[in-house]
Amino acid sequence: MKLAGKKALITGGNSGIGLATARLFVAEGAQVAITGRDQNTLDEAVAELGSSARGYRVDVTIAEDRKQLFAALAKDFGKLDIVFANAGISGRTPTGSTDEAIFENVIHTNLSAAFFTVNSAAPLLNDNGSIIFSGSVHNYLGQPGVAAYAATKGGLVSMARSIAADLAPRNIRVNVVAPGAIKTPIWKRGPRANASAEESAKLAKAFSSAVPQGRWGEPEEIAKAVLFLASDDSSYVNAVELIVDGGATGAPFGAPIIQDVFRPLSSAAKSAEAHAD
Ligand SMILES: NC(=O)c1ccc[n+]([C@@H]2O[C@H](COP(=O)([O-])OP(=O)(O)OC[C@H]3O[C@@H](n4cnc5c(N)ncnc54)[C@H](OP(=O)(O)O)[C@@H]3O)[C@@H](O)[C@H]2O)c1
């Protein structure tokens, strides 16, 4: 087991990527503290994860909630070895029509709260620990309407480097996992909460066709990358962004949507070659 005897905090551990990671961490021998705002899904997750997990209702944007969380963790867990600062929201912030409060809420949740979670966790972390942030391919994509979200995910990468330097004397590694499009409830929240089935299907198809592997990722595929960063398997991996996106950012010209454009050209080229022989 890769995490035997380790103690981990996973924010947003009651849903999606956080919950998949909590399942994997428990299977690998860790004791896990999960947080979320929704008491029902938090209770369900703890019931499923069993006696190795405890749940804490926390809104990461509220300083008093975080204070109470870390006081409870000090009492219940003593020390921590791993922090997965994963809680996050999406949000539409198109340039020219965005309300300041919406923009600030995305920044507060995804960036500031992630920092202050780690800031409060640092004194509880054992030396040789591991911190992982949930980044995103939106650090690179340039998708319209997501300026705040993209800024938070890019910000996490530069923030992680600085924190890695802060915590280097304690050999605490700090990395970012950057998922592509992953099948989780985030796609049905916020701006897409009222999307029709037809709109959702169109979006699902569009994203699949932009990925060289031709499909969405599963939360379990991100969990495996987080396990790698959390465990000794990545003992010399520090201050990096690990992109897990089916090749969407690294090989965009391999995506079906682009291949479909080139395929007729390559057939024509083959035919021209055949005639030249
Ligand atoms: N799914 C993707 O395609 C994708 C791609 C790239 C990056 N990511 C990132 O992965 C992370 C996890 O997202 P997910 O896809 O697993 O989505 P999700 O299923 O919607 O999970 C989001 C989690 O964050 C928690 N959360 C949100 N705001 C919070 C707040 N103010 N206080 C406390 N908890 C809060 C939610 O708790 P409640 O449910 O209790 O509100 C939930 O547990 C996010 O940072 C997201 O940006 C996701």
The ligand as a Gaussian input file, in Angstrom:
#p B3LYP/6-31G(d) Opt

LIG

0 1
 N      -14.046000      18.244000     -13.757000
 C      -13.217000      18.881000     -14.576000
 O      -13.366000      18.816000     -15.811000
 C      -12.062000      19.666000     -14.017000
 C      -11.054000      20.051000     -14.908000
 C       -9.996000      20.798000     -14.425000
 C       -9.923000      21.132000     -13.091000
 N      -10.914000      20.738000     -12.226000
 C      -10.782000      21.147000     -10.825000
 O      -10.914000      20.020000      -9.988000
 C      -11.391000      20.446000      -8.709000
 C      -12.530000      19.534000      -8.286000
 O      -13.595000      19.711000      -9.186000
 P      -14.583000      18.535000      -9.629000
 O      -14.531000      18.468000     -11.088000
 O      -14.362000      17.338000      -8.824000
 O      -15.984000      19.238000      -9.312000
 P      -17.124000      18.983000      -8.221000
 O      -17.562000      17.574000      -8.303000
 O      -18.100000      20.067000      -8.449000
 O      -16.371000      19.182000      -6.855000
 C      -16.040000      20.453000      -6.369000
 C      -15.782000      20.300000      -4.905000
 O      -15.366000      21.563000      -4.368000
 C      -16.148000      21.844000      -3.231000
 N      -16.283000      23.279000      -3.067000
 C      -16.575000      24.208000      -3.984000
 N      -16.636000      25.416000      -3.435000
 C      -16.395000      25.256000      -2.120000
 C      -16.338000      26.123000      -1.010000
 N      -16.552000      27.457000      -1.112000
 N      -16.064000      25.605000       0.198000
 C      -15.854000      24.282000       0.330000
 N      -15.903000      23.397000      -0.665000
 C      -16.170000      23.891000      -1.883000
 C      -17.499000      21.188000      -3.480000
 O      -18.161000      20.972000      -2.250000
 P      -19.788000      20.992000      -2.180000
 O      -20.248000      19.985000      -3.206000
 O      -20.099000      20.582000      -0.797000
 O      -20.180000      22.392000      -2.526000
 C      -17.039000      19.886000      -4.144000
 O      -16.686000      18.941000      -3.190000
 C      -11.782000      21.914000      -8.862000
 O      -10.772000      22.724000      -8.310000
 C      -11.865000      22.101000     -10.366000
 O      -11.614000      23.417000     -10.748000
 C      -11.986000      20.011000     -12.670000

